[in-house]
Amino acid sequence: MKVLLVDDDDLIRTAMKYFFKNKTLIFQTAESAEQGLEYLDMEQWNIIISDYQLPGMNGVEFLGIVNRKFPNVIKVIITAFGDRDMVAEAEKIGVDDFVLKPFSARSITESLTRLLYIQQTEL
């Protein structure tokens, strides 16, 4: 399993890296959507988790680009700003799930477990 996390918060990147240690084949973090796009050009990813609030383009814009290039990758947004307009826009571009901040390792695990199960049953 290859997971890419895009978040400008160093504390979240570090905590998630620790959480995913030994759970995935590859876990990579990016500080911005632009850096995340660079990693997308270099590697194939199974799961992409992005914060909504990023410098430059936001997480929905970033995951919209991801969806156009890689529609089958699992896409998750983490956000403290879960308003209806953002959710509707994110669903329209193919975001699979939302995890609200503050989040726990358990909420990420539950989200990814459910999404991986759905993906496997669709194959």
C-alpha positions in Angstrom: 0.0 0.0 0.0 1.3 3.4 -0.9 0.0 6.4 0.9 0.6 10.1 0.2 -0.3 12.7 2.8 -0.5 16.4 1.8 -0.7 18.7 4.8 1.2 22.0 5.6 1.1 21.2 9.3 4.4 19.6 10.3 2.9 18.1 13.5 0.2 16.3 11.5 2.7 15.1 8.9 5.0 13.7 11.7 2.2 12.1 13.7 0.7 10.5 10.5 4.1 9.3 9.5 4.6 7.6 12.9 1.0 6.1 12.7 1.6 4.6 9.2 5.1 3.3 10.0 5.1 -0.4 9.3 1.5 -0.3 8.0 2.3 0.6 4.4 4.8 -0.2 1.8 5.5 3.5 1.2 4.3 6.5 3.2 5.2 10.0 1.8 4.3 13.4 3.0 4.1 16.7 1.1 3.9 20.2 2.5 1.8 21.6 -0.4 -0.4 20.5 -3.2 2.3 21.5 -5.7 4.8 19.2 -3.9 2.1 16.5 -3.8 1.7 16.8 -7.6 5.4 16.3 -8.0 5.2 13.0 -6.0 2.2 12.0 -8.2 4.5 12.3 -11.3 7.1 10.1 -9.7 5.1 7.3 -8.1 1.8 5.4 -8.3 -0.3 5.9 -5.1 -3.2 3.8 -3.6 -4.4 6.4 -1.1 -4.1 10.2 -1.1 -5.0 12.1 2.1 -5.1 15.9 1.8 -5.8 18.7 4.1 -8.4 21.1 2.8 -6.5 24.3 3.9 -3.2 24.3 2.0 -1.0 27.2 0.8 -1.6 27.9 -2.8 -4.4 25.6 -4.1 -6.7 24.0 -1.6 -7.3 20.3 -1.0 -10.4 20.1 -3.2 -8.6 21.7 -6.2 -5.6 19.3 -5.6 -7.8 16.2 -5.4 -9.7 17.3 -8.5 -6.4 17.2 -10.4 -5.6 13.8 -8.8 -9.0 12.5 -9.8 -8.6 13.5 -13.4 -5.2 11.7 -13.6 -5.9 8.8 -11.3 -9.7 8.3 -10.9 -9.2 4.9 -9.0 -7.0 6.2 -6.2 -8.7 6.6 -2.8 -9.0 10.3 -2.0 -9.6 11.6 1.6 -9.9 15.2 2.8 -9.1 16.1 6.4 -10.6 19.4 7.4 -11.9 21.6 10.2 -14.0 23.4 7.6 -16.7 20.9 6.7 -19.4 23.2 5.3 -22.0 22.0 2.8 -20.5 23.8 -0.2 -17.1 22.3 0.3 -18.5 18.8 0.8 -20.6 19.1 -2.3 -17.7 20.4 -4.4 -15.4 17.6 -3.0 -18.0 14.9 -3.8 -18.4 16.2 -7.3 -14.7 15.8 -8.0 -14.5 12.3 -6.6 -13.4 12.6 -2.9 -14.2 9.3 -1.2 -14.3 10.4 2.4 -14.0 13.3 4.9 -12.2 13.2 8.2 -12.9 16.1 10.5 -10.2 17.8 12.6 -9.3 17.2 15.2 -9.0 13.5 14.2 -7.6 10.4 15.8 -5.7 7.5 14.5 -8.9 5.5 15.0 -10.9 7.8 12.7 -8.3 7.5 10.0 -8.1 3.8 10.4 -11.9 3.4 10.2 -12.1 5.6 7.1 -9.4 3.8 5.2 -10.6 0.3 6.2 -14.1 1.1 5.0 -12.8 2.6 1.7 -10.4 -0.3 1.0 -13.2 -2.7 1.7 -15.5 -0.9 -0.7 -12.8 -0.7 -3.4 -12.1 -4.5 -3.1 -15.8 -5.4 -3.3 -16.1 -3.3 -6.5 -13.3 -5.3 -8.3 
